[in-house]
Amino acid sequence: MRRNARLSLVLVLLLAAALPATAATQDVPALTYEQALQAILKTYPTLAIAALQVEKARQEQLRVESSLGWVLQANGGLSRDVTFLGTPSDVASISAGLQRRFASGQSVGVSGRYRYEDSELVFSPAYPNPAHSTGLDLDYRIPLRRGQDNPEYHQGLVSAEARVLLERASQLAVREQLARQTLELFYGLATVRARYETARAGVERARRLKRYIRERYDLGLAEDKDRLQAEAQLQRQISDMRKLEVLWEQMRTNLNRLMGRPWKQAFLPRVKPVWQTALPGEETLPALQQEAEANSPDLLRNRARVRLNTAELERRRDARRDQLDVVASIGTRTLNGASGIGDVGEVDVAGGIRLEYQNALDKRGFDAAIYQAQLDLRMAEEDSRKVRDDLRYRLAGLVGELSAARKALDAYETRLRSEQRKFDEALELYREGRFTTDRLIQFENELQAARFALQQQRIEYAQRARELDILRGRIWQHVDVHVNGSTTP
């Protein structure tokens, strides 16, 4: 009876250890990768900063557009000076003008002025003193070479849009970096948790083996070395479990910090069974390449760089041109006041047309600036080619890894079924008293090792699948990106 009771106790412990250890963790909430990433997007400050940078870049377009607005200029003052005839004179003057440049490069200006002059000595009795004079002019400038079609304005708009695109690329790069950082941390946590559960089950098996050896030692069927070996195995298992507990706490704290949660908030990583769904094969690589290129922050950044450099190249080419402007003007002039021969009131019309020309004889500085812009443009294009090549190889590598991992999963599942059948058969023999406890525990160790190997392989498979989703941009279909300013351009 005593032997049967002991046998029943051992069987209960064995069966309990063979089941997943979930009873102690049923109340702990599960956390998926998508949920972790969603929480990080809501709270991580770098994304908010990136969104502010995008908004700041948008203001550049308003600044460029405002360059076509009217510009008001005005000045005025009082003075006492000596005229060219050596006569002291008091002068008060005021002038104002409005200027505007059009998108075509042409510009218009309207100006007016008033002058009051009181001299102590009048050189001519026909000239009024004090004298009031006014002038009103309308000027129109037409550039024929430099500034024609206003490249500064049009390329400025292109540059403003490109800077917005550049900041959006930086925003997407931060978001993708967070996705990869969360990927490593989350699936690393899942692996540590699986190792911990396996280590904890190993501790229980080592304790049972120690009790079994102790019973055999009391009966004189085991030696001191067997007992010491069992104790050493138990302490080694406990040490491994404690190390994993420390690692778990560290990684859980890091993930909680990224999610903006209390550092000790409990959760269990839940890996979605993506291995049960079909994934793209090598025949889909061209389509995967298109998806990856459409969602690549690096390519988006290079497209913005190409636009910026192209706009800068056009501006520098325009700056190298000769200046040849046609300026037409028309206006009125008035002079009023009392003179020695009576009141004076004159009104005249003024106008004219002129050519203005300017040319830098040494063009080396302009040529160097143009060549620099061309080099910047070529570097951006070459960098884009490199990014496309990297994407192609990375996609092919991931697809190949997933294909190989799928085959490995099948092999691990076959191994687990084999180990399960071996353990079930050994357990049946143990019930009949035809199998020793230490051999049964050894078979259980092999079963647990096969179960952990399969679980680890599934975690690695899911991690690769999620990395492929990040490259393709599909991960954001499962995550709300309209948080914390993190919007998709």
C-alpha positions in Angstrom: 0.0 0.0 0.0 2.8 2.4 0.9 4.5 1.7 -2.4 1.3 2.2 -4.3 0.7 5.5 -2.6 4.2 6.7 -3.4 3.7 5.6 -7.0 0.5 7.5 -7.3 2.1 10.6 -5.9 5.0 10.4 -8.3 2.5 9.9 -11.2 0.5 13.0 -10.2 3.7 15.1 -10.1 4.9 13.8 -13.4 1.6 14.5 -15.1 1.4 18.0 -13.6 4.8 18.8 -14.8 4.0 17.5 -18.3 1.2 20.1 -18.7 1.9 23.8 -19.5 2.4 25.9 -16.4 -0.6 28.2 -16.8 -2.5 28.0 -13.5 -0.2 30.5 -11.9 -0.5 33.0 -14.8 -4.2 32.9 -15.7 -4.8 36.3 -14.1 -1.9 38.0 -15.8 -3.1 39.8 -19.0 -1.7 38.8 -22.3 0.0 41.3 -24.6 0.5 40.9 -28.4 3.2 42.6 -30.4 0.6 44.9 -32.1 -0.7 46.0 -28.7 2.8 46.8 -27.5 3.6 48.8 -30.6 0.2 50.6 -30.4 1.0 51.6 -26.8 4.5 52.9 -27.7 3.1 55.0 -30.6 0.7 56.7 -28.2 3.3 57.7 -25.7 6.8 57.8 -27.2 8.0 61.5 -27.3 10.3 61.1 -30.3 7.2 60.6 -32.5 5.6 63.8 -31.2 8.9 65.7 -32.0 8.9 64.2 -35.5 5.3 65.4 -36.0 6.2 68.9 -34.9 9.1 68.9 -37.4 6.7 68.0 -40.2 4.4 70.9 -39.1 7.4 73.2 -39.0 8.4 72.2 -42.5 4.9 73.0 -43.8 5.3 76.6 -42.7 8.1 77.0 -45.2 5.6 76.9 -48.1 3.7 79.8 -46.6 7.0 81.7 -46.3 7.8 81.2 -49.9 4.2 82.1 -51.1 4.4 85.3 -49.0 7.4 86.4 -51.1 4.8 87.4 -53.8 3.0 89.8 -51.5 3.1 93.5 -51.5 6.1 95.1 -49.7 5.6 98.6 -48.1 8.6 100.9 -47.7 8.5 104.4 -46.1 10.8 106.9 -44.7 10.8 110.6 -43.6 12.8 113.1 -41.7 13.8 116.7 -40.9 17.2 118.3 -41.7 19.0 121.6 -41.8 21.9 121.7 -44.2 23.8 124.0 -46.6 22.8 123.9 -50.3 25.4 123.6 -53.1 25.3 127.4 -53.3 26.3 127.7 -49.6 22.8 128.8 -48.4 21.4 127.3 -45.2 18.1 125.5 -45.8 15.5 123.6 -43.7 14.1 120.5 -45.3 11.3 118.1 -44.4 10.7 115.0 -46.5 8.6 111.9 -46.6 8.3 109.0 -49.1 6.5 105.7 -49.3 6.3 102.9 -51.8 4.7 99.6 -52.6 6.5 96.8 -54.5 5.4 93.4 -55.6 7.0 90.6 -57.6 4.9 88.2 -59.7 5.3 84.5 -60.3 6.5 85.3 -63.8 9.5 87.1 -62.4 8.3 90.6 -63.4 7.7 93.2 -60.7 5.8 96.4 -60.2 6.4 99.3 -57.9 4.4 102.4 -56.9 6.2 105.2 -55.0 5.3 108.7 -53.9 7.3 111.4 -52.1 6.8 114.9 -50.6 9.4 117.5 -49.9 9.3 120.8 -48.1 12.2 123.2 -48.4 12.8 126.6 -46.8 16.0 128.4 -47.8 17.3 131.6 -46.2 18.4 132.9 -49.6 16.7 132.3 -52.9 18.9 132.1 -55.9 16.1 132.9 -58.4 13.0 135.1 -57.8 11.0 132.6 -60.0 11.6 129.7 -57.7 9.2 129.4 -54.8 10.4 129.6 -51.2 9.3 127.8 -49.2 8.7 125.2 -51.9 6.4 122.1 -51.8 7.3 119.4 -54.3 5.7 116.0 -54.8 6.4 113.0 -57.1 4.4 109.9 -58.0 6.0 107.0 -60.0 4.9 103.7 -61.4 7.7 101.3 -62.3 7.5 97.9 -64.1 10.5 95.6 -64.4 10.8 92.7 -66.9 13.8 90.3 -66.5 15.0 88.9 -69.8 17.7 86.6 -68.4 18.4 86.1 -64.7 15.2 85.9 -62.8 13.0 85.2 -65.8 10.0 83.0 -64.8 11.0 83.6 -61.2 12.9 80.3 -60.4 13.6 81.5 -56.9 9.8 81.4 -56.2 8.9 78.2 -58.1 11.9 76.2 -57.0 11.3 77.6 -53.5 7.9 75.9 -53.5 9.5 72.7 -54.8 12.0 72.9 -51.9 9.3 73.6 -49.3 7.3 70.5 -50.5 10.5 68.4 -50.5 11.4 69.5 -46.9 7.9 68.4 -45.8 8.6 65.1 -47.5 12.0 64.9 -45.9 10.5 65.4 -42.4 7.8 62.8 -43.1 10.5 60.4 -44.1 12.3 61.0 -40.8 8.9 60.5 -39.0 8.4 57.2 -40.8 12.0 56.2 -40.0 11.4 56.8 -36.3 8.2 54.8 -36.4 9.9 51.9 -38.2 12.8 52.0 -35.8 10.3 51.8 -32.9 8.6 48.8 -34.6 12.0 47.0 -35.0 13.0 47.8 -31.4 9.7 46.6 -30.1 10.1 43.5 -32.3 13.4 42.5 -30.8 12.3 43.3 -27.3 8.8 41.6 -27.5 9.9 38.4 -29.1 13.0 38.3 -26.9 10.7 38.5 -24.0 8.6 35.6 -25.4 11.7 33.5 -25.8 12.9 34.3 -22.2 9.4 33.4 -20.9 9.5 30.1 -22.8 13.0 29.3 -21.4 11.8 30.3 -17.9 8.8 28.0 -18.0 11.1 25.2 -19.2 13.6 25.9 -16.5 10.9 25.9 -13.8 9.6 22.6 -15.0 13.2 21.4 -15.0 13.5 22.4 -11.3 10.4 20.4 -10.4 11.8 17.3 -12.2 15.2 17.8 -10.5 13.5 17.9 -7.1 11.5 14.7 -7.9 14.7 13.0 -9.0 16.4 14.1 -5.8 13.6 12.6 -3.7 13.8 9.4 -5.8 17.6 9.2 -5.3 17.1 9.9 -1.6 14.7 7.1 -1.2 17.1 4.7 -3.0 19.9 6.0 -0.9 17.9 5.2 2.3 17.3 1.7 1.0 21.0 1.3 0.2 20.4 1.2 -3.5 22.2 4.5 -4.3 25.6 5.9 -3.4 26.7 9.3 -2.1 27.8 10.4 -5.6 24.3 9.8 -6.9 22.8 11.9 -4.2 25.4 14.7 -4.7 24.9 14.6 -8.4 21.1 15.0 -8.0 21.7 17.9 -5.6 24.1 19.5 -8.0 21.6 19.1 -10.9 18.9 20.7 -8.8 21.0 23.7 -7.8 22.1 24.2 -11.4 18.5 24.2 -12.5 17.6 26.7 -9.8 20.5 28.9 -10.8 19.4 28.9 -14.4 15.8 29.8 -13.4 17.0 32.7 -11.2 19.1 34.1 -14.0 16.1 34.0 -16.3 14.0 35.7 -13.7 16.5 38.6 -13.6 16.6 38.8 -17.4 12.8 38.7 -17.5 12.5 41.6 -15.1 15.0 43.7 -17.0 13.3 43.2 -20.4 9.8 43.6 -19.0 10.9 46.9 -17.4 12.4 48.1 -20.7 9.2 47.3 -22.6 7.0 48.9 -20.0 9.1 52.0 -20.2 8.6 52.2 -23.9 4.9 51.7 -23.5 4.7 54.4 -20.8 3.4 51.9 -18.2 4.5 51.4 -14.6 7.8 49.5 -14.6 6.4 46.5 -12.7 3.1 46.1 -14.6 2.6 42.4 -15.3 1.9 40.9 -18.6 2.6 37.8 -20.6 3.7 38.1 -24.3 1.3 36.3 -26.6 2.7 35.2 -29.9 0.1 35.0 -32.6 0.2 31.7 -34.5 1.3 33.1 -37.9 2.8 29.8 -38.8 -0.7 28.5 -39.4 -1.2 31.0 -42.3 0.4 31.0 -45.7 3.2 33.5 -46.3 4.6 34.8 -49.6 7.0 32.6 -51.5 9.9 33.4 -53.9 7.5 33.9 -56.8 6.0 37.0 -55.1 9.4 38.8 -54.7 8.7 41.4 -57.4 5.4 42.4 -55.7 7.1 42.4 -52.3 9.8 44.7 -53.7 7.1 47.2 -54.9 5.4 47.1 -51.5 8.7 47.6 -49.7 9.9 50.4 -51.9 6.5 52.2 -51.5 6.9 52.0 -47.7 10.6 52.6 -47.4 11.5 55.8 -45.3 15.0 55.7 -46.9 13.6 55.9 -50.4 11.1 58.6 -49.4 14.0 60.6 -47.9 16.1 60.2 -51.1 13.1 61.3 -53.3 13.0 64.4 -51.1 16.7 64.9 -51.5 16.4 64.6 -55.3 13.8 67.2 -55.4 15.8 69.5 -53.1 18.9 69.1 -55.1 17.1 69.6 -58.4 15.6 72.8 -57.2 18.9 74.0 -55.9 20.5 73.2 -59.2 17.9 75.3 -61.1 18.5 78.2 -58.7 22.2 78.1 -59.2 21.9 77.9 -63.0 19.7 80.9 -62.9 22.2 82.8 -60.7 25.0 82.2 -63.3 23.0 84.0 -66.0 23.6 87.6 -66.9 21.2 90.1 -65.6 19.3 92.0 -68.4 16.2 93.8 -67.2 13.9 96.2 -69.0 12.5 98.9 -66.7 9.6 101.2 -67.7 8.4 104.0 -65.6 5.8 106.8 -65.7 4.9 109.4 -63.1 4.0 113.0 -62.2 5.9 115.9 -60.7 4.4 119.0 -58.9 6.0 122.1 -57.5 4.0 124.7 -55.4 4.8 127.8 -53.4 5.1 131.6 -53.4 7.9 133.2 -55.3 9.1 136.8 -55.9 7.0 137.0 -59.0 3.8 135.4 -57.7 2.4 132.0 -56.8 3.9 129.0 -58.5 2.0 125.8 -59.3 3.6 123.4 -61.8 2.5 119.9 -62.9 4.6 117.8 -65.2 4.6 114.2 -66.5 7.7 112.1 -66.3 8.5 108.7 -67.8 11.1 106.6 -69.4 12.4 103.2 -70.3 15.9 101.8 -69.7 18.0 98.6 -69.9 19.9 97.3 -66.9 22.8 94.9 -67.4 25.1 93.1 -65.0 27.5 90.2 -65.5 30.2 88.5 -63.4 33.3 88.1 -65.5 34.7 85.3 -63.3 32.2 82.4 -63.5 34.2 79.9 -61.5 32.3 80.3 -58.3 29.0 79.8 -60.1 30.3 76.8 -62.0 31.6 75.2 -58.7 28.2 75.8 -57.1 26.4 74.1 -60.1 28.8 71.2 -60.0 28.3 70.7 -56.2 24.5 70.6 -56.8 25.0 68.0 -59.5 27.1 65.9 -57.2 24.5 66.1 -54.5 21.9 65.0 -57.0 24.0 62.0 -58.1 24.7 61.0 -54.5 20.9 60.9 -53.7 20.2 58.8 -56.8 23.0 56.4 -56.0 21.8 56.1 -52.5 18.4 55.2 -53.7 19.8 52.5 -55.9 21.7 51.1 -52.9 18.5 51.1 -50.8 16.6 49.2 -53.5 19.4 46.6 -53.7 19.4 46.2 -49.9 15.6 45.8 -49.9 15.7 43.2 -52.6 18.3 41.1 -50.8 16.6 41.5 -47.4 13.3 40.5 -48.8 14.8 37.5 -50.6 16.6 36.5 -47.4 13.5 36.8 -45.2 11.4 34.7 -47.7 14.1 32.1 -47.8 14.4 32.0 -44.0 10.7 31.7 -43.6 10.6 28.8 -46.1 13.4 27.0 -44.3 11.8 27.8 -40.9 8.5 26.3 -42.1 10.3 23.0 -42.9 12.1 23.2 -39.6 8.8 23.6 -37.8 7.5 20.5 -39.5 10.6 18.6 -38.3 10.2 19.9 -34.7 6.5 19.0 -34.7 7.4 15.5 -35.8 10.1 15.3 -33.1 7.6 16.5 -30.4 5.0 13.8 -31.5 7.8 11.2 -31.3 8.9 12.3 -27.9 5.3 12.4 -26.7 4.7 8.9 -27.8 7.9 7.7 -26.2 7.0 9.4 -22.9 3.5 8.0 -23.0 4.8 4.5 -23.6 7.3 4.9 -20.8 4.6 6.2 -18.4 2.5 3.2 -19.2 5.4 0.9 -18.4 6.0 2.9 -15.2 2.5 2.3 -14.1 3.0 -1.4 -14.5 6.2 -1.2 -12.5 8.4 -2.1 -15.5 10.2 1.3 -15.8 12.4 3.2 -13.3 11.7 6.7 -12.1 15.0 8.2 -13.2 14.5 6.8 -16.7 11.0 8.3 -16.8 12.3 11.7 -15.7 14.9 11.5 -18.4 12.2 10.8 -21.0 10.2 13.7 -19.6 13.3 16.0 -19.9 13.6 15.0 -23.5 9.9 15.7 -24.0 10.1 19.2 -22.4 13.2 19.9 -24.5 11.3 19.0 -27.7 8.4 21.2 -26.6 10.6 24.1 -25.9 12.5 23.7 -29.2 9.2 23.8 -31.1 8.0 26.8 -29.1 11.3 28.7 -29.7 11.1 27.9 -33.4 7.6 29.2 -33.6 8.6 32.4 -31.9 11.5 32.9 -34.3 9.2 32.2 -37.2 6.7 34.8 -36.0 9.4 37.3 -35.5 10.6 36.9 -39.1 7.1 37.2 -40.4 6.6 40.4 -38.4 9.9 41.8 -39.8 8.6 41.0 -43.3 5.4 42.9 -42.4 7.4 45.9 -41.3 9.3 45.9 -44.6 6.1 45.7 -46.6 4.4 48.3 -44.5 1.6 45.9 -43.6 2.2 46.0 -39.9 0.5 49.4 -39.8 -2.7 47.8 -41.0 -3.0 46.3 -37.6 -1.9 49.4 -35.7 -3.6 52.8 -35.4 -0.9 55.1 -36.7 -3.0 58.3 -36.2 -1.7 58.7 -32.7 0.9 61.1 -31.2 1.1 62.9 -34.6 2.3 59.7 -36.3 0.3 59.9 -39.5 1.0 58.2 -42.8 2.0 60.6 -45.6 
